[in-house]
Structure formats: structure tokens, C-alpha cells
Amino acid sequence: MEREVSAANETDINKARVYWCLGVYGSASTWLYNVARSVCKSSMPMGVQTHFFSDRRTFLEFDQPNLTHIVKSHEISDEQTILQLERRSTRILISLRDPRDAVSSLMLYHEHDFEKSLALVNAAMALCLRFISDGRSLLLYYESEFYRDPLILNRIAAHLGVHLAETDRDRIFNSMQRAEVERYISNFDRLPGVLYDKISGDQLDPNTHWHTHHAGRTGEIGRWKHMLTTPQVKQVEDQLHRYYELSR
């Protein structure tokens, strides 16, 4: 269920490369971001900077030459920021998931109510679908379980235009297995720079964007069947009908 679109419209702003990891909630988007980050760090001589976008941002740092920028986002509230990022992106990696499961994931692991979960998934999906046919985009569907296949790292690296040695591929893939990620998260208290949310109790590593709520997940596909009510399922399907039309 992966689909790669031939590269086109490549931009070159001061020779900086911008790779945009754009994902729906619960679609292994943090996994994809960290793979892109690790692939670039292992394969590129240029410096690598990482960013998280959710609202208005400035782009001054993006004009520094000879840098690689990796951007992670779900929804972005500011249209001008989207347009700036669209203009500057060299390649786009998009992770998608059945919106019913994406909503269920937010309800279960973020403890959001249905209405908030649906609103967040709707906004993130709208941005993903905006670039689904863009020539720079590589589409990865959660249901294909791409995150279980080490060879997907070769495709990601090729899409980013970088060479990935087999030893680096295996090292990166092994570091991204669920047991290794959970071991990393379990050491948050010992890591410098980890952020703590006093309200939710959640911890965030700003380098990897792993949260404590990423631990203990099962990756279940089809969870919505026993989590959402029939009216909730209809509401998701009605609001996200374009996703289902495009993914058939």
C-alpha cells in the first residue's frame, strides 16, 4: 500500500535541502521522522537541523546554505507558513492511516475526547491530502506496516536522494524497533533537555519527538471497530470521505 510519485518541481534555495515529514496522527509519523533524521545524519556531509511545525513560523534559519532541514508536522494552522514550507520543500514524506483508527489512537493514548480527536485528525489529514499528488511526495500507509520492513529505509533514502549503506540501514532499523524505542523512552529521566507537561504528565524528547505516550502501544489495525460507536464511525467517514475515495 505504498505509493511513490516521481520527483518533480525540486527546489534549491541557497542549496539548502528541506525534507518535510507530514503525517496523520497515529500513522507512525514519529518513526518516519526519526528514520529520515537518522538516514540524513548517516549519509550527508552537510549539517542536519530538525524542526516541528504546528503554527506560524519564521524561515530565517532555512536560508543558511549547505544545511539539511527535516520538518515534522501534523496540522499547521497558518496558511502562509504552509505556503513557505511548500515552496522550500525538496522532498515530502507522508504517512497516512485510516482516519477511524487515527481518531481511536488519539482517544486511547492522548486521552482526548472524540470531538477533539476528530478535529485534529481532520486538520492533519487535510494537509496530507493537499500534497498527496505532489511530485515530491512518497506516500506510506500505516496499514502496509512499512515500519516493520527494513527495506523501506532504502526507499526512503533513495527518495531523499542519499546513499544509505547496508550497515547503516540495519543499525537505524534496529534502533527503531518498538523494544528499543520503549527502552529509550524509559530513560527520559536521565536525558538532558526532556520536556515535562505538568498538566498531562507527558514527557517529550525534543530531539526525537518521542513522547512517553508512545510507550506501551500495540499498533492495532482496526481498533476503531471496538472503540467507536456507530454514529462516531459515520461522522468520521462523512468528514474524511476524500481519504477513503483516494485510497480505494
Buried (B, 14 or more C-beta within 10 A) or exposed (E): EEBEBEBEEEBEBEEBBBBBBBBBBBBBBBBBBBBBBBBBBBBBEEEBBBBBBEEEBEBEEBEEEEBBBBBBBBBBEBEEBBEBBBEBBBBBBBBBBBBBBBBBBBBBBBEBEBEBBBBBBBBBBBBBBEBBEBEBBBBBBBBBEBBEEEEBBBBBBEBBBBEBEEEBBEEBBEBBEBEEBBEBBEEBEEEEEBEEEEEEEBBBBEEBBBBBBBBEBEEBEEBBEEBBEEEBBEBBEEBBEEBEEEBE
